Structure formats: structure tokens, C-alpha cells
Amino acid sequence: MGTDDELADLRRRKLEELQRQQTESQMYASQQVQQEQMQQELEARKQAVLRRILTPEARERLSSIRMTRPEFVDQIEAQLVMLAQGGRLQSAITDEQLKAILRQAQPKKREISITRR
């Protein structure tokens, strides 16, 4: 009799543990979904602002640069959005203006020369 009670108690504890783990995993999954939705919403807002402040040619230039330097483009886009939200942009940024911004933001290259003896 004692072993049956112990076995039933072990089964009950194991079942409770599995149910608790399942509940935790469901909560974690719902938090992840919520976080992804927030990120998608922020990205959509950022893209809407960029569509408003950049000409089509400038947007195209940024998207082509994104293929090789995504972090750099993210940084530039964040700065442009901040400028737009701060009301510091009077008109849409043209491709030429974007080129100038990109040149300024690009880190200076160091020149390395190797001399053979």
C-alpha cells in the first residue's frame, strides 16, 4: 500500500511540474509574440517617416547600401528619423543631400602604406 501511495504522489508531482512548465512556456511564447509585434510596429512607423522625408531616389540608395552595410544604414535612418521628429527638416531629403550625409557619417579611412626594404 505504501508504495502505491508514493507512486501516486510521484505521478501527481510530475504532472504538476509538467503543467507548470507548459504554462511558463506559453507565457514566454506570448511575450515573444508581443515583443515581435511591437518591433514590427516600430519598424512600420520608421518606414512611414522615412517615406515622408526621403525622395524615392534617396530611399533606393539607402536600400542598396543596406545590402552591404545594414548597421550603417540603421544608424543613418535613426538619425534622419530623430531629425524629422525634432522638426529640423524643412523639406524632403534628395539623393544628393543623402550622399553628403553619408559622406559625413562614413568613418575616415586610414591610409596604410607598406614600404619594402
Helices and strands as residue ranges (DSSP letters): H 2-53, H 56-66, H 70-85, H 95-105
